[in-house]
Amino acid sequence: MRQTVPNRAAHIHGSHSALVLPAANPYEWQLLCEHVAAVTRQAGSVRVRVAGVECVARREERGAERCCAECGRALVQVSFRMAWRDLCGNCAQHSLIDASNTVKSTATTRASR
Ligand SMILES: [Zn+2]
């Protein structure tokens, strides 16, 4: 059976929830990131997968004082781990969009299992 979920959908897995959201335009990306941040603040960590690219959002502890590996800004409330780097929401959003653009042609081989 073929999956009907479009390529540009984000799969969000929390500890008690799983959700698929569209991620095809900037507005949908914005909603997606806000949703992930909100769930992460409650659940502690959330796994996000878009077009074969995976990222783990984690709640930042108060006073941890870690910085985004991309822009250097302080990680407030929620950080996004991608390819062993911790990013702020803004940079994670850009990285996910870039990554989903580059891997969209090969994503079907990984997802079909
Ligand atoms: Zn950043």
py3Dmol code that shows the C-alpha trace and the ligand (Angstrom):
import py3Dmol

protein = """\
ATOM      1  CA  MET A   1       0.000   0.000   0.000  1.00  0.00           C
ATOM      2  CA  ARG A   2       1.299   3.457  -0.852  1.00  0.00           C
ATOM      3  CA  GLN A   3       1.455   6.204   1.674  1.00  0.00           C
ATOM      4  CA  THR A   4      -0.712   9.177   0.860  1.00  0.00           C
ATOM      5  CA  VAL A   5       1.204  11.548   3.145  1.00  0.00           C
ATOM      6  CA  PRO A   6       2.866  14.171   0.948  1.00  0.00           C
ATOM      7  CA  ASN A   7       6.624  14.545   0.877  1.00  0.00           C
ATOM      8  CA  ARG A   8       6.503  17.940   2.542  1.00  0.00           C
ATOM      9  CA  ALA A   9       4.790  16.746   5.666  1.00  0.00           C
ATOM     10  CA  ALA A  10       6.417  16.910   9.072  1.00  0.00           C
ATOM     11  CA  HIS A  11       6.059  13.921  11.366  1.00  0.00           C
ATOM     12  CA  ILE A  12       6.125  14.957  14.998  1.00  0.00           C
ATOM     13  CA  HIS A  13       6.572  12.312  17.672  1.00  0.00           C
ATOM     14  CA  GLY A  14       6.228  13.259  21.320  1.00  0.00           C
ATOM     15  CA  SER A  15       6.141  10.871  24.259  1.00  0.00           C
ATOM     16  CA  HIS A  16       2.339  10.743  24.221  1.00  0.00           C
ATOM     17  CA  SER A  17       1.500  12.009  20.776  1.00  0.00           C
ATOM     18  CA  ALA A  18       2.207  11.650  17.103  1.00  0.00           C
ATOM     19  CA  LEU A  19       1.103  14.194  14.556  1.00  0.00           C
ATOM     20  CA  VAL A  20       1.597  14.925  10.878  1.00  0.00           C
ATOM     21  CA  LEU A  21       1.570  18.576   9.844  1.00  0.00           C
ATOM     22  CA  PRO A  22       2.018  20.098   6.380  1.00  0.00           C
ATOM     23  CA  ALA A  23       5.321  21.909   5.824  1.00  0.00           C
ATOM     24  CA  ALA A  24       5.192  23.252   2.303  1.00  0.00           C
ATOM     25  CA  ASN A  25       5.318  27.018   2.775  1.00  0.00           C
ATOM     26  CA  PRO A  26       6.758  29.543   5.276  1.00  0.00           C
ATOM     27  CA  TYR A  27       3.442  29.910   7.097  1.00  0.00           C
ATOM     28  CA  GLU A  28       3.173  26.166   7.644  1.00  0.00           C
ATOM     29  CA  TRP A  29       6.807  26.000   8.764  1.00  0.00           C
ATOM     30  CA  GLN A  30       6.120  28.755  11.279  1.00  0.00           C
ATOM     31  CA  LEU A  31       3.090  26.913  12.659  1.00  0.00           C
ATOM     32  CA  LEU A  32       5.062  23.685  12.745  1.00  0.00           C
ATOM     33  CA  CYS A  33       7.919  25.208  14.740  1.00  0.00           C
ATOM     34  CA  GLU A  34       5.575  26.898  17.178  1.00  0.00           C
ATOM     35  CA  HIS A  35       3.722  23.633  17.708  1.00  0.00           C
ATOM     36  CA  VAL A  36       6.952  21.688  18.234  1.00  0.00           C
ATOM     37  CA  ALA A  37       8.209  24.261  20.728  1.00  0.00           C
ATOM     38  CA  ALA A  38       4.933  24.147  22.656  1.00  0.00           C
ATOM     39  CA  VAL A  39       4.869  20.330  22.817  1.00  0.00           C
ATOM     40  CA  THR A  40       8.560  20.210  23.745  1.00  0.00           C
ATOM     41  CA  ARG A  41       8.064  22.581  26.675  1.00  0.00           C
ATOM     42  CA  GLN A  42       5.550  20.077  28.067  1.00  0.00           C
ATOM     43  CA  ALA A  43       6.960  16.729  26.955  1.00  0.00           C
ATOM     44  CA  GLY A  44      10.686  17.462  27.393  1.00  0.00           C
ATOM     45  CA  SER A  45      11.691  16.169  23.981  1.00  0.00           C
ATOM     46  CA  VAL A  46      10.034  15.724  20.615  1.00  0.00           C
ATOM     47  CA  ARG A  47      11.271  14.037  17.448  1.00  0.00           C
ATOM     48  CA  VAL A  48      10.564  15.792  14.142  1.00  0.00           C
ATOM     49  CA  ARG A  49      11.068  14.217  10.735  1.00  0.00           C
ATOM     50  CA  VAL A  50      10.649  16.048   7.419  1.00  0.00           C
ATOM     51  CA  ALA A  51      11.475  14.401   4.089  1.00  0.00           C
ATOM     52  CA  GLY A  52      13.903  11.958   5.706  1.00  0.00           C
ATOM     53  CA  VAL A  53      15.625  14.621   7.822  1.00  0.00           C
ATOM     54  CA  GLU A  54      15.349  14.135  11.533  1.00  0.00           C
ATOM     55  CA  CYS A  55      15.724  16.621  14.327  1.00  0.00           C
ATOM     56  CA  VAL A  56      15.159  16.315  18.060  1.00  0.00           C
ATOM     57  CA  ALA A  57      13.701  19.238  19.973  1.00  0.00           C
ATOM     58  CA  ARG A  58      14.620  19.389  23.636  1.00  0.00           C
ATOM     59  CA  ARG A  59      13.543  21.518  26.526  1.00  0.00           C
ATOM     60  CA  GLU A  60      16.375  23.723  27.735  1.00  0.00           C
ATOM     61  CA  GLU A  61      16.965  23.744  31.462  1.00  0.00           C
ATOM     62  CA  ARG A  62      16.952  27.111  33.172  1.00  0.00           C
ATOM     63  CA  GLY A  63      20.469  28.476  33.588  1.00  0.00           C
ATOM     64  CA  ALA A  64      22.067  26.000  31.193  1.00  0.00           C
ATOM     65  CA  GLU A  65      23.273  28.971  29.122  1.00  0.00           C
ATOM     66  CA  ARG A  66      23.936  27.079  25.925  1.00  0.00           C
ATOM     67  CA  CYS A  67      24.176  28.825  22.566  1.00  0.00           C
ATOM     68  CA  CYS A  68      22.988  28.072  19.061  1.00  0.00           C
ATOM     69  CA  ALA A  69      25.754  26.435  16.980  1.00  0.00           C
ATOM     70  CA  GLU A  70      24.690  28.442  13.951  1.00  0.00           C
ATOM     71  CA  CYS A  71      23.980  32.012  15.056  1.00  0.00           C
ATOM     72  CA  GLY A  72      25.399  31.997  18.597  1.00  0.00           C
ATOM     73  CA  ARG A  73      22.251  33.269  20.236  1.00  0.00           C
ATOM     74  CA  ALA A  74      21.303  31.831  23.617  1.00  0.00           C
ATOM     75  CA  LEU A  75      19.065  28.779  23.480  1.00  0.00           C
ATOM     76  CA  VAL A  76      15.912  29.798  25.318  1.00  0.00           C
ATOM     77  CA  GLN A  77      13.332  27.222  26.430  1.00  0.00           C
ATOM     78  CA  VAL A  78      13.744  24.877  23.464  1.00  0.00           C
ATOM     79  CA  SER A  79      16.736  23.741  21.389  1.00  0.00           C
ATOM     80  CA  PHE A  80      16.799  21.677  18.209  1.00  0.00           C
ATOM     81  CA  ARG A  81      19.463  19.019  17.704  1.00  0.00           C
ATOM     82  CA  MET A  82      20.317  18.416  14.065  1.00  0.00           C
ATOM     83  CA  ALA A  83      23.385  16.508  12.862  1.00  0.00           C
ATOM     84  CA  TRP A  84      24.999  16.743  16.307  1.00  0.00           C
ATOM     85  CA  ARG A  85      24.541  20.494  16.536  1.00  0.00           C
ATOM     86  CA  ASP A  86      22.161  22.316  18.842  1.00  0.00           C
ATOM     87  CA  LEU A  87      20.258  25.063  17.073  1.00  0.00           C
ATOM     88  CA  CYS A  88      17.750  27.739  18.016  1.00  0.00           C
ATOM     89  CA  GLY A  89      14.249  27.540  16.559  1.00  0.00           C
ATOM     90  CA  ASN A  90      15.022  30.025  13.823  1.00  0.00           C
ATOM     91  CA  CYS A  91      18.158  28.237  12.564  1.00  0.00           C
ATOM     92  CA  ALA A  92      16.540  24.810  12.912  1.00  0.00           C
ATOM     93  CA  GLN A  93      13.664  25.988  10.748  1.00  0.00           C
ATOM     94  CA  HIS A  94      16.058  27.187   8.025  1.00  0.00           C
ATOM     95  CA  SER A  95      18.168  24.011   8.236  1.00  0.00           C
ATOM     96  CA  LEU A  96      15.108  21.783   7.974  1.00  0.00           C
ATOM     97  CA  ILE A  97      13.804  23.712   4.966  1.00  0.00           C
ATOM     98  CA  ASP A  98      17.232  23.495   3.259  1.00  0.00           C
ATOM     99  CA  ALA A  99      17.589  19.805   4.088  1.00  0.00           C
ATOM    100  CA  SER A 100      14.094  18.909   2.934  1.00  0.00           C
ATOM    101  CA  ASN A 101      14.757  20.754  -0.322  1.00  0.00           C
ATOM    102  CA  THR A 102      17.975  18.829  -1.001  1.00  0.00           C
ATOM    103  CA  VAL A 103      16.807  15.351  -0.017  1.00  0.00           C
ATOM    104  CA  LYS A 104      13.288  15.409  -1.431  1.00  0.00           C
ATOM    105  CA  SER A 105      14.270  13.320  -4.456  1.00  0.00           C
ATOM    106  CA  THR A 106      15.793  10.514  -2.360  1.00  0.00           C
ATOM    107  CA  ALA A 107      13.438  10.639   0.634  1.00  0.00           C
ATOM    108  CA  THR A 108      11.086   7.990  -0.698  1.00  0.00           C
ATOM    109  CA  THR A 109      13.679   5.208  -0.451  1.00  0.00           C
ATOM    110  CA  ARG A 110      14.128   5.739   3.279  1.00  0.00           C
ATOM    111  CA  ALA A 111      10.497   6.257   4.178  1.00  0.00           C
ATOM    112  CA  SER A 112       9.168   3.094   2.530  1.00  0.00           C
ATOM    113  CA  ARG A 113       9.556   0.392   5.066  1.00  0.00           C
TER     114      ARG A 113
END
"""
ligand_1 = """\
1
ZN
Zn 20.439 30.058 15.782
"""
view = py3Dmol.view(width=600, height=400)
view.addModel(protein, "pdb")
view.setStyle({"model": 0}, {"cartoon": {"style": "trace"}})
view.addModel(ligand_1, "xyz")
view.setStyle({"model": 1}, {"stick": {}})
view.zoomTo()
view.show()
